[in-house]
Amino acid sequence: MRTNTTFVGVVVVFLAIFVATEAFAQVSGKVTDEWENALPGVAVTIEREDGGREPIVETTDDDGEFFLRLDSGRYTFTFVIDGYQPIRTGANIRQLSRNSPIEVELEYLGSTGGRLRGDQDFEAEGGSPKITFKEDGTFEFEDADGEEGEGHYGIVEQAAHLIVRDYDGDDDKYSVVEPVVVPFSTDQFNDLTWEGLTLTRQQ
């Protein structure tokens, strides 16, 4: 009898663990921008469409990823971060199936601040580094190491706030969230200082 009781107890514990494990499905996702950069700090709100549970809010990590466990059902995922167009998407979550990662790309809404008129080229003596500001709010650049990149900018007071989105050099040189602030020497915007060098507007 002791043996049977022990056996039954082990079976019950095993089934409890199995049921607890199968009660939820692993769900993962990743959020990027249009240059395929991972976006950290995105608020992800998960709502069961039948209202069967309270909404959950997760935040993407430094790799733009999030992980959670959900029970089976149809869910709506809403992705929000300042400066980007929010996105809402739905997904069916199944416990016994392999759930595909939820991958979304957020559209950038534009940098805070104004823009320069027309395309404006700035170069240091010798031709590098150099920056081209475009009227549509984007810019292209070549840094002092000869590496090229691009992104969005906004003019705030007497400085350009550069958000570097794509860069040929080291991935960790620029943040995709924090701007590089490049000051102009006067409100005429004839020259600016970047990487310790003066870049002059080309005529």
HUCORTA-V994025 format. One line per field, one symbol per residue. ss: DSSP state (H for helix, E for strand, - for the rest). psi: psi as a letter, one per 40 degrees, with the letter a starting at -180 (. if undefined). A space follows every 50 residues. Layout:
ss: ???
psi: ???
//
This chain:
ss: -HHHHHHHHHHHHHHHHHHHHH--EEEEEEEE-----E----EEEEEE-- -----EEEE-----EEEEEE--EEEEEEEE---E--EEEEEEE------- -EEEE--E-----E-----EEEE------EEEE----EEEEE-----EEE EEEEEE--EEEEEEEEE------------EEEEE------EEEE--EEEE E--
psi: dddddddddddddddddddddediihhiiihiaeefhhhiehhhhhhhde eeiiiihihiadeeiihihiiiihihhhhhiheihiihiiihhhdeihhi ihhihhhheiihaaiihahhhhiiheehiihhhideeiiiihadeeiiai aiiihhbfihhhhhdhhdahdediiedhihhhiidieefdiihhfeihhi hh.
//
